[in-house]
């Protein structure tokens, strides 16, 4: 039997053969895990970017305490700090109590009871959301102040000694803000009561409870999460409000921030005041979470949603109560604005007014496109990562922007961009031998960025809701045909998301057009808007001249509010 010769390989050749061998299954699995990890980190980037632009002004405001402002704080403590704390607390308590009372009572009547006019009052009670708070504020002053037509007419009828309680008070400001903010509580409470149906209330009645006891012990506790969420929105809007309290000359932290910035010309002191206001916002969010208590809402079958049919005096009282709130909160302000516009014969309708509309719409459109574009990337990234990532730190941080008052955002972004100008832009200009000049501070970009931070949650909500309606099988089918994830987003998801994207664009656009404090503090020279014009005229007591830009804002806001009403009804 002959031997078979086996060729001998050199050590170098042996090592090359080992190097050229295909990787083992273990190595392939390790590479696949690394690639999957990198892909997951990539899809987290949009959410982290959104969280970063929200946390940047917050971090800068917190770090402002490293600056010594002891003289300013000593002056504030001796003169204004107690008043600011007292006024802010009174305003929050007043608006919270009135908004909860109006929102819950109206929601219960409309969703559970049947009475004349219920159908049109159902959506009409949400229309006050279309009116900015500062518009209702100067209309209320123009009507109910001592020299206004209401008190003047009452003195003519009842004698010259007749006096109504002064509207320029904590109670007056609270009522005005509540007239605009109660729909937050109304919308969420209405949805909660409608989901309950009347079966549980009927069960409580069979056990011997009166209608009031059944409402108090059964329906109200079950609706507590929705009521708490609506009240928290109303309180955050109250803390963020600048226009209404400025019209009333009612000093709160928002007006103190403005005075520190433009009165004392002390931006670090304004930042420290903003951090105190930020603490109030954090307390409001914490109280809202505690008030919810982890409650959940359960859907009730449609056949159980039968309403109590009110008869006789009860039916007409329910109609009168709902109609009175609708008239006072919406019809009277809009009617008075129309009367003032007719009285001035459109005197403000000139080239400057058209420029105000152009600036308002351009800023709103830029902010809406940027905000919604970022929201689409964030929502698509979260869809790739799953529901657990949607509840992570980055998403919670990104959604904090809506809770930040416009004055706080303005101060934080101004300080952030001032530091970026000093650290990045100034050395570059010195290297290129250019004259020193700030580029980011006082720019349109700074103003648009503040809008994006403030209203990112507004744009994200409709898009996330639209994504939730799309089945994962759409993406799987597209990928099976060779499409990558970006092609799936562009060719599959975006056409199907178009209604949600349009809703998000409209909501952000209108919120930006109504935004006053951030625009007032950050606008570049020559970029006045309708909201700024309203502030300028009302600060001088020119109610009639402020009516045309105010009415324009109301008309622009009606469309998105009607859209939101339709979404809430579904």
Secondary structure as GFF3:
##gff-version 3
##sequence-region A 1 570
A	DSSP	alpha_helix	11	20	.	.	.	ID=ss1
A	DSSP	alpha_helix	25	63	.	.	.	ID=ss2
A	DSSP	three_ten_helix	64	66	.	.	.	ID=ss3
A	DSSP	alpha_helix	70	79	.	.	.	ID=ss4
A	DSSP	alpha_helix	81	112	.	.	.	ID=ss5
A	DSSP	beta_strand	113	114	.	.	.	ID=ss6
A	DSSP	alpha_helix	118	124	.	.	.	ID=ss7
A	DSSP	three_ten_helix	127	130	.	.	.	ID=ss8
A	DSSP	alpha_helix	133	144	.	.	.	ID=ss9
A	DSSP	alpha_helix	149	158	.	.	.	ID=ss10
A	DSSP	alpha_helix	170	196	.	.	.	ID=ss11
A	DSSP	alpha_helix	199	206	.	.	.	ID=ss12
A	DSSP	alpha_helix	211	214	.	.	.	ID=ss13
A	DSSP	pi_helix	215	219	.	.	.	ID=ss14
A	DSSP	alpha_helix	220	222	.	.	.	ID=ss15
A	DSSP	alpha_helix	224	240	.	.	.	ID=ss16
A	DSSP	alpha_helix	243	247	.	.	.	ID=ss17
A	DSSP	alpha_helix	253	262	.	.	.	ID=ss18
A	DSSP	alpha_helix	267	292	.	.	.	ID=ss19
A	DSSP	three_ten_helix	302	304	.	.	.	ID=ss20
A	DSSP	beta_strand	308	309	.	.	.	ID=ss21
A	DSSP	alpha_helix	313	326	.	.	.	ID=ss22
A	DSSP	pi_helix	327	331	.	.	.	ID=ss23
A	DSSP	alpha_helix	332	344	.	.	.	ID=ss24
A	DSSP	alpha_helix	351	385	.	.	.	ID=ss25
A	DSSP	alpha_helix	387	390	.	.	.	ID=ss26
A	DSSP	alpha_helix	393	398	.	.	.	ID=ss27
A	DSSP	three_ten_helix	399	403	.	.	.	ID=ss28
A	DSSP	alpha_helix	406	420	.	.	.	ID=ss29
A	DSSP	pi_helix	421	425	.	.	.	ID=ss30
A	DSSP	alpha_helix	426	431	.	.	.	ID=ss31
A	DSSP	alpha_helix	444	468	.	.	.	ID=ss32
A	DSSP	alpha_helix	472	480	.	.	.	ID=ss33
A	DSSP	alpha_helix	485	488	.	.	.	ID=ss34
A	DSSP	pi_helix	489	493	.	.	.	ID=ss35
A	DSSP	alpha_helix	494	514	.	.	.	ID=ss36
A	DSSP	alpha_helix	517	522	.	.	.	ID=ss37
A	DSSP	alpha_helix	530	539	.	.	.	ID=ss38
A	DSSP	alpha_helix	543	569	.	.	.	ID=ss39
###
